[in-house]
């Protein structure tokens, strides 16, 4: 058959069947045939054949039916390239008609024959004839006249008798399944699951093993592991006198497979059949190198294997299964790594809403930081801290967060904002803290003054009401659904060990506090790639001193205020260095504009005037003088460091003194100092001169020597373009892809979420450029900066420290352009480690 017809292929051990031409189910059945398992006769239709079928070109049905016995009933199942893409439902008992029904009534009994015929009539009516399934509602399908009434109902509705010709039945089923696959809604649904728009469908036509009739007959499914945990466990159900997957839907009437105190089991009722089934399942696991769910039928005590499907599994189970198969030598370590989707690790690192829980979704936004948490909603950082002090979980709700909200974020269980995207302030800080976060939830009405939220359906939620933030899916849920706890077991740790042995790019973490650093160390980060020092200044005791410095009239007064911050900052750095135990720590000097440390409302201004013992009018004038039309492009970063140099002087001194203190009892610390927002060579020269002077002063005062590395954060297009001018003054470049993307596109990363989904849906951008690095635009600047920088400074270390550092697609690009390491939020470090290993493996296998 297969030699003469490329569209219709009998499934034999040697048949030319591939996943790419006939689909995963057809290929799996061929593998089962090769294992000499009791698989019923099967014929496979290729993707091309099914595509032609959808267009009206029917295959040679007489030829298709040649391998099957006379009067053999058939079933048709879909066979897509990836089973996760779905497909039309299976249709059973094709070929039954009045004459065949009469014969079966004699051999297996009238009740069983009636059930076979009724099942097919219902399926054919709905999927082939496209009749309303409600037409059977008035029929008692278990009654003695059910079959007669069903045939009459079909004839009344279709205005023709139920088809008796087998080829007519089979042709109708094949055509309906082909057209269902190529319909618009089906195409959109599978594209949402990651399938290409032109994904093909194969069909398999298989001889029916009835599962009904004389002796012990029935059907069931079996698997050797628990799909939720991955632990070894013979699991499944069996239902006597049934077909297909009826056993899973039958509830209490189905049997357990193994002996179980809750009820009878197949092992007790049919021990020989059970032993055969278990033997077949173990052979499939070892030879197909996968945990499979086996679909089987028992006919008069004999087991038949109808299908094998890769079992559905949680992320936890996927890791445990892959590691177990590798440790048993069934698959290699490399293959185990390739079987885990890196982003799926988020399910292990964070609590998640139980997939079986009821979800009362009241709104949605951008899934900015994975995980889920429930708590009472609060609308200010002070309320969040008060809630935390009472031991109550809370959700911090803000229109958008600012640096002064960081303390509230530390106290909250999750964060919800009206504005923002994946690189907005709330998103970046939440990922660093491991907090679930949804941003850009603009279909919810935020009324922060009256402290309430209004859902699209009109429901109103006030402060104290309990909501759940699902940062994995971007949903806001009412109430407190069941949760699944994070689970980092030995299998996860083993998988990460294998990943680290293979990957060829380093992974560091963005960490601003000792707590962040501990998380980074626990996730085996190879150092800190970005420490944002400004977040250290928002604690209450530090914030007041910062404000005194801002209101100082001359450099000496500023230095005096900063002197009070010096020991606090030095202690922060000592803690970071000690936690990282000699691993590199890259410290970004002060970056934000000063107005972020000042109140934005009149009540806050009055409080500040009282705290600093200043007239309110002077406070207002100073705040007005510091205001900017576009502060993110204003006096911040290196611009602030040059115009108010006392800040960088204090920070450099704190770093160098901490270096000496932390090196006393352990390995010598070599800090990395990073200058932010550079765009010109002269900026680096000016800052470098002052830092070198501070270093010389500290060496003299302390009588101790130390080394440090100086670099720049490349986050402006000009810095990338003029990299050859800047590089001779640097030891490293760290590409800040958040701001680089913002400036390259002319997009506000806080506001782009409002229209980004529409842009992606309409194909303006293939993906949100703040989520996945834009290789063609931003990536071109990164590539130019890397090439020109290394041309001027061959030993220049290159890294990416924006949130793209944790994106698997972005890591692939970074490897191609010679980046030495990526740095990302601590909770994304395992994702980056696994993704980096997978790209290394892909390169090895071509």
N, C-alpha and C positions, 0 to 999 in steps of 0.2 A: 504493500500500500504506500509506504513512505517514499519508495523509489520513483513512483509514477505521479504522485500527487504531493506537491510541496505544502498544501494547505491542510490535508488530513493525514494524521500519522498515528499508527497503532503503537501504543506504548509498550516497547520491548527494551531489553537491556542495551541493544545497539542502536536504537532509533535516534535520528538526528534532532534531539529535543534540547533546547537551551532555555534558560530563564528569560533571555532577551527576545526569544522568538515565540515561545509558547507559555511563558509565565512560571511563577514559582510553584504552583500546585502541580502542574504537569511534570515539571522536573523532579519534584519530590516523589511523585508516584513512580516515575521511572527508577529512582534510587531504591524505592521499596521493592520494585520488581527485581532489581539487580541483587537485592538481599534475599531473594527467593521467599518473600513473605506472601501470605495468602491474599493477594490483591485481585479483585475482580477485573475482568477484561476491560480495558480502557482505551479510548481513542482521543487524541488531542487535536484541537483546531488551533492553528497559528493566529498570531495577531493580525496578519494580512487577511486570513480567511474571515475573521470576525469583522474586520473593517469593511470588507467587500459585502459581507452579509448585511451590515447596517445600511449599505447602499442598495440592497435588493438583489445582490448576486448570490443566489443560494448554491451551496456546494452540492456535490453529487451524493445525495442522501443514501441511495442504494449502495454505493461504494462504502460510505461511512458505516453502514450497518452490516457489512459483510462479516466482520469478525465475531459478531454476536450470534448466539443460538436463535433458532426459530422461536418466535413469540417471547423473546427475552424482554423483560421490562428494563427501562433505562432511566438514568438520572443525568442531569447536566449541572455542572458546577463552574463558577468563574475561576480564572487563573490569571491574575494580574502579576506584573513583574514584582511588586512588593505587596504582601498581604495587607499591610496597613493602609493601602490605598482603597480598600474595599472592593465593591462590585455588586452586581445583582445577586439576589438570593438563589440558592439551589432549588431546582425543580425535580421532584421524585416521581417515579411510577409512570413515566412516559411509555406509551404503548398499550396501556390497559384500555379495553373497550368492552362492549357487551359480551362478545364471544370469549375474550380472554378472562373476563370476570366469571363467566360460567364455568370455565375450566378450573380456575383457581378456587372457586367455591367447593369443588369436589376434592381438590388436593389439600387445601389448607383450611377449609371451612368457610361458610358464607360470611360470618361476622368479620373475619380477617380480610376476605376479598372485598367486602363492602367498604371497609376502612381504606384500603388501597385506592379504590376507585374514587371514593369521596374526596380523599386528599388531593388527587390529581385534578378532579373537576374544579375544586375551589382554587387551586393554584393556577390552572389554565385560564379560568374565567377572569381572574384578577390581572395576571401578568401578560397574557397573550391576547385574549379577547377584549381586555380593558373594560370589563363590566364592573359594576359597583358591587363590592364584596358584601354590602348590606343586604343583597338579594337573598342571602342564605339565613338571615337573622330569624325568620319565622319558621325555619325548619328545625325539628328536633333531630340533630345529627347522630344521636345515639339510638334513635327509634328504628323500628323494623322497615318503615317505608322511606327512610332518609334518602337512600340512593335514588329511588324513583322520583321523589320530589325534587332532588337536586338537578337531575337531568331535565325535568320539566321546567324548572326555574331558569336553567341555562337557555333552553329553547325559546322560552317566552321573552327573555331579555335580549338574546342575540338574534332572534328571529330566524334561527336555523338549528338543526339538531347538533348535539355535541359530536365533534369529529370522531369517526371510528377508524380512519386510516392512520397507521402508525407514522408514515413519513409526513403526513400533514401535521400531526401532533408535534413531532420532533422539529420539523422545519419552523413551525410557529414559535416553539420555545426558543430555538436558537436565534431566530430573527429578533424576538422581543428582548432577549438578553443583550444582544449586540447593540440594539438601538437605545436601550436603557443606559448602557455604558457611554455612548456618544452623545447623550442628551446634555443640554446646557447645565442643568442643575447638578447632574452627576459630575460633570467636568469641573465645575467650580468647587464642589465639595472635595474632590480628590486633590485639586490644586492647593486647597487650604491645608491639606495634609502633606504637602511637599512634592506632589507628583507633577511632572511636566504636563503641559496642556494637551500634548499629543500622545500621552501614555497609552500603550496598547493593552488589549484584553485578549487572552486566550480562553477557550472553553474546553472542558473535558467531559466526554460522554462515557459513562461507566455503566456496566451491567449491574442491575439492582440485586442486592442480597436483601431479601424481603424483611427479615426481622419479625415476621408475623407468621402464625400458622402452627403446624404440628411440632411436638417436642418443645424443648426450651429454646425460645427464640426471642430476640430483642436487640437493643442497640445501646451504645453508651460511649463515654469518652474517658480517657485515662491519661494522667501525667505523673511524672516521677518527682516533681518538686512543687512547692507552694509558690504560686505566681506572685504573691504579695511579699514573701520574705526570702525566697530562694532556698529555703531549707529543704533537704531531702524528705519526701513525703509522697506515698502512693495516694493519689487524689483523683476523684472523679465519681461518676454515677453510672448506673446501669438500670434500664427500664425494660422489663419483660413485655413482649408484644408491642414493640415500638420501632420507629424508623428515625434516621437522621440524628438530630441532637435533642430529641424529645426528652431524654433522661434529665437534661439540665433544667427543663421547665416543669418537670412533673412533681417537684417537691417531695412530700413524704411518701408518695407511692413508688418512688424509685429506690433501688438498692444501693447501699454503700458498696465499694469495691472490696476493701479489706474488712476483716472482722471488726465490728464496732458495737459497743454496748447500746448505741442509740437505735439499732435495728438490724434486720437481716442484711447479709452481704453476698456478693457474687462469689467471694472466696469460699463461703460455706455452701452455697447452693450449687455451684458448678466449679469445684476445685480444679479439675483438669483444664477446663477452658480458661480459668483464671491464671493458672501457671503458664499456659501457652501465651496468653496476652502479656503477662509480665516479661516473659522471655523476649517477645517481639519488641516491646517498648524499650528494653535495655539494649537490644541490638541496634535499634534505631538511634538511640542516644549516642552510642559509641561510634557507629559508622556514619551517621549523618552529622555527628559532632555538634549536636545541639539538643537542648531540652525541648521535646516535642509533646504536643497534645495529640494523642492517638484517637481517631474516630473509628469505632469498630462495630461490627454487627455479629451477633450469634444466631446461627440458623440451625435448628435442631441439634444444639450442643456444640457446633463447630464454629470456631472464631474466624472472621474475615476482617482484614484491615482495609478500610475504605479510604483513609486519608491520614496525613500527618501534617500538623500545623505548628509552627513555632509558637510556643505558649506566650500569651500576654503576660507582661511582668512589670513590676514597679522598678524604679531606678535602683533601689536597694537589692532587689532580687536579681536584676540584670548584672550588677557587679559581682554578687555572690556566685551566680551561675558561671559567669565568664572565668572567674578565678578558680572555681572548683574544676571546671573542664581543663584549665591549663595545668593545675597542680596534678591532675590525674594523667597528664600527657596526651589528652585527647586533642587539644589545640595548643598552639605555641603561645608564649607570653605576648608576642606581637599581635597575634590574632585576638587574644583576650582584650588587649588595649583598644584594638580597632572596633570591637563590638559595643563599646560604651560611647554614647553621645556625650561629649563634654558637658554641655549645658544641663544634662540630666543629673549631674552631680549636685546641682542646686537643691534637688529634692532630698539629698542626704545631709546637706549642710544646714538646712533650715527646717523648722516645722512647716507642715503643709496642711491645707484643708483636706480632710479625708475625701477621696474621689467618690465615695458612696454617700457622703453627707448631703442633706438638702441645702441648696444654695439659694438664698433670698437676695438676689442682686439688686441693689438700689442705685447703682451707678458704676461707671468705669472710667479708666484713664490709661496712662502709660504705665506699664509694668516696669518700675524703675529700680526696684531692689527685691530679689526673690524671697520667698517665705511668706508665712501668714501669722497674724497675731490678732487677738481680740482684746478689747478694752473699752472703758468709758471715754467718750470724746471730750477733749479739752481744747481750748482755743488760744491759749497763751503758754509761753515757756514757763512762766511762774506757776501756772495751774498744773502743768506737767510735773514740775519738781515737787509740788505739794502732794500730788497724787502718788508719786513714787515714795515720798516720805511716809505716807499712810499705808504703803504696801499694796496699793491698788494699781492694776494695769490700766494704762490709758493710751489713747490714740491722739497724737498731736495734730490738730487741724489748722492749717494756715493757708492764706491765699498763695503765698510763696515764702520760703524760709530765707533768712539772712544769717550771717555769722553769729549774731547775738542769740539765735534760736538753738545753737548747738547744745547748750546745757539742757534745754528742754527735750531735744532729740535724744540725748543720753538717758533722760529719765523716762522716755516714752517706750511703749512696746511696738509702735509702728507710726508711720507718718502719712498724712494725706494732704495734698495741696491742689489748689484750683489751677495753678499755672505751672509751667515747666516741662522739660523733656528729660531724656535719659542722661544728659550731662548738666542739668540744672543743679543748683546748690543742694537742694533737698536730696536729689538722687545720688549725688556723689558722696555726701556725708552718710546717708543711710546705708549705702553699700559698704562703706568703710566700717560702720558700726555693726553691720549684719542685721539691720532693721528692715522689716518689710516696708515697702514704700510704694504708693501710687501717686503719680503727679499728673498734672494736666487733666484733672477730672472735671472738665468744664461743662459736662451735662448735669452736674449737681450744682444747685445754687448755693453759693457760700455767702452767708450773712454773718460775718464775724463780729459786727458791733452788737448784734442781739444774740450772738452765740447760738446759731442754729444753722442746719443744713436742710435744703429742700430737694428731695429726689425728683426725677423726671415724672414719676407717677403721682406727685403731689404730697407724698408722705413727708412729715417734718420731724427732724431729729434734733434734740436740744442737748446742751452740755450735760453729761452724765448718762446719756443713752449709750447702749453697748453696740458697737459695730465691729466688724472684722475686716482687716485689710489683707487682701490676697495679692501680694506683690509679685507673685509668679505669673498670674494671669491678668493682672490689672483691674481686678474687680473689687468693689466695695460691697460688703454683705451686711445685712441686718442680723443682729444676734451673734450667737457664739456656736458655730457648727463644730462637729467633731474634728479633731486634729490628729495628724500622724506626726510623731516626734522625730527629730533629727536622729540619724543613726550612722555613726562612723565606726564600723566594726573592723575586725581583722582583715576581712576581704578587701575593704576600701584601702586600708593601709598597705596591703600587699600590692594592689593595683598601682598605687602611687609610687611604690618602690620600683616596680618595673618601668613605670613612665620615666622616672628620674634616671634610670640606667640607660635609657635610649635617647631621650631628647637632646638636642644640640643647641638650645638657646636657653639662657638663664631666665629665671622668674623671680622678681622681687615684689614687695608689697608697698602700697601707699599707706603710711602709718603716721599719724599726727601725735599720738599720745602713747604712754607706756602700755595702756590696755590694748591699743591697736597693735603695738609691737609684739605683745604676748600672743595675740591671735595670729599674727603673721608667722611668728616662730613655731606655733603649734601646727600651722599648715605647711611648714617646711619651706617658707620663702627663703631665698638666698641673700637676703638683705632687705634694706628699705630703699626703695627707688625714688620716693618722694615723701618728705616730711614737710607739711605745710605749717610753718611756725606760727602764723597768725591765729590759728585755732587755740594756741596756748594762752592767748591774751584775753579770752572772754570769760574766764572765771571772775567772780565778783571782786575779789581782792586785787586782781590784776587789771580789771577793766577801769577801775577808778584811777589807778596810776597812769594807764594809757591816756585817759582823758586829761589828766594833769599835764602830761607831756604835750598833748595836742594844743592846750591852751597856754603853754609857755611862750613868753615873748622873745626869748633869745636862745642861742645854742647852749649856753651854760645852764639855763633853767631846764632845757630839754634833757641835757645830760644828767642833771640832778634827779629828775623824775625817772629816767631810764636806769640810773644806778640802783634804784629800788627794785627794778624788774630783773636786773642782772643775776642775782643769786637764784631767783625762781626759775629763770630760763636755763641757767647752768645746771640746776638739779634735774630739770626735764631731760636735758641732753645726756647727763650721766646715766639716768635710768634707761634711756634708749640704747646707749652704747653697751651697757651691761647686759640688757636683755638679749641683744643681738650677738653677744659673745664673739666679737671680732669680725662679724660679717659687716659688709659695707653699709653705711648709713648716709644717704644723700639728703641734705637739709636745704630746702629752698628758703632763701631770705624773704623777709616780709614782702607781701605782694598786694594786699587789697588797698583801696583808697581809704583815707582816714575817716571820711564821713560815716563809714560802716560802724565805727566805734561810738557814734554819737546818737542820741535819741532823735526820733523823727516826729514826735508829737509834743504839744505844748506842756502836757503834764510831765513828760520825761525831761523836758528842758528845765522846768521849775525844780525838779528833783536834783538835776545836775548842778544848777546854779547854787542850790543850798549846799550840796556836797562839796563844791569847790570854793564856797564863800565868795561868789562873784555875782554882780548884778545880772538879772535875767536878760537885760538888753545886750550885754556883752556876749552872753552865751548864744543868743539868737544871731548876732552879727557874725560870730565865728562860724557857726553852723552854716549860715548863708554863704559866707566866703568860701567854705570848703565844698559847697554843692557844685555839681557838674551836670551838664546836659547828658553826657554819656560817660558815666564814671568808669565803665569797663575799658574805655579807650582813653581815659584821662590820666591823672597823676597817681599812678600806682606802679608797683614793681620797681624796676631799676630807676624809673623817673623819680619816684619818691626817695629811693636810696641816694640819689645824687643831690636832690634839692633839700632833703632832711637827712644828711649822712649820719647823724648821731644814732639813728635806729640800727643801721647796718654795723656801725662800730660796736654797739652793745652786743648785737647778736654774734658777731665774729669773736668777740672776747669770750662770750658765754660758751661758744663752741670749743674754742681752744683750751679754755680752762677745764671744761668738762672732759676734753680729750686727755689731758694730763691726769686728771683725777681718776678717770675710768681705766687708764692704762696702768695704774699703780699695782693693781692686784691681779691683772690678767694680761691677755694678749694686747699688743699695741694697737690702738685705735687710729685709723686713718680716715678722718671725716671727709665727706664730699660736700662742698659748698656750692650751691646753685643760684645763679643770678636770674631772676625772672623778667620776662617781657623785654628782652634785649632786641634791639633792631639795628644797632650801629656799633662799630668797633670801639669808638671812643668811649661809649658807655662802659664797656668791659674794662678798658684801660683805667678809667677813673675809679671804678669800684675795686679793681684788683690792687691798685696802688694803696688804697686805704686799708684793705684787708691784709696786705703784706706788712703794712706798718703796725697794725694791731698784733699780728703774729709775732713780729720781732719784739714788740713790747712785752708780750706775755712770756716769750722765751727768756727774756732778760729778767723779768720780775720773778718768775718761778724757777729759774735756773734749770729748766728742762727743755729738751728738744722734742719736736714732733713733726710729722709730715701731714699734709692735707692736699686734697685735689680740688681744683676750681673749675667750674664749668658753667654753662648757660642753659637756660630753658629756651629751646627754639620753638616759639609759639606765635611769631609774627612772620608773614610771608617774606618780608625783607631779610630777616635773619637767615632764613633758608637760602635765599638767593645770594646773599653776601657772605655765605658761610666761610669762604676761603679767607676773608678779611678777619673774621672773628676767631677762627679755629686756632691760629698760632698762639693765642693768649689763653687757651683752654686745655684742660685734660679730658673733658667729656662734653658731649652734647646730649641733652635729653629733650626729645620732641614732645612738647605739650600739645597733644592732638586735639584736646577739647577746644582751646582757644584758637589753635591753628585752623581747625575746621570752621569755627565761628567767623574768623577774619577772612578766610579764603572764600567762603560762600556769601559773606555779608549777612549772615543769619544770627539772630539772637538765640543762644541755646536755651534761654529761659522761656522764649515765646514761640519758638518754631513748632512746638507740640500742637499748637492750635490748628495748623494747616498741614502738618507733615504727613498724617495718614492719608489725606486726600491726594497729596503729591505722589506718594508711593503707589496708591491704588490706581492713579491715572498714568503711571509710568514716567513721571517727570524725573524722579530719582528712583533707582532700583531698590534702595533701602534708606532708612533714616541715616544720614551721614554722621550723626552723633552716636549712632549705635554700632554701625559697621564702617570701618575706615574707607573713605572714598579713594580707591587706589588710583583712579584716573586723574583726579584734581589734587586733593590734599596729598595723596600718595606720591604724586609727581614732585611736589615741593619737598616732601620728605626724602625722596630719592636724590634730588638735586643737592639738598643740604648735606646728605650723607657723603655723596661723591665729592663735592667741592670741599667739604670739611676735611675729609681724609686725604685729599690731594695736597692740602696745605699742612696737615698734621697727621701723618700716617698712623700714629699710635692712638688716635682719638677714639675713645670709647663712645659708642652710640646706644641710645636706649629710647624707648617710648614709655612715657609715664602718664599719659592720659588714660581715660577709662577704656579706650580701645585696646589697651594692653591686656585686658581680660577677654577680648572677643576672639573666638577661634579663627574667624575669617581674617581678622586683622593680624593675628600672629603669623598666619601663612605669608602675608605680604612682608611683614617685618623680617622673616627669615630670608626671603628672596633678596632684600636690599642690604643685607649684612648687619642688621641690628644685633648688638651683643646681648641685650636683655630687655624684657618688657616688665613693667611694673603696674600693678592693678590693686584694687581693693583687697584686703586680706581674705575675704570670703570668696573671692574669685581666683585665688592662687591655685587651688586644686584643678579648677577648670582649665586654667592656662597651662598647668603642668601636663595634663592629659592631652590637650590639643597640640601642644608643642611636640609631644612624643608621637602622636598620630601623623603629623606632617613629616617628621623624620622617617617614619616607617614608609609612608607613601613615596618619599623620594627614593628610598632604597629599592622598592619594588617597581619603580618607574611609573 
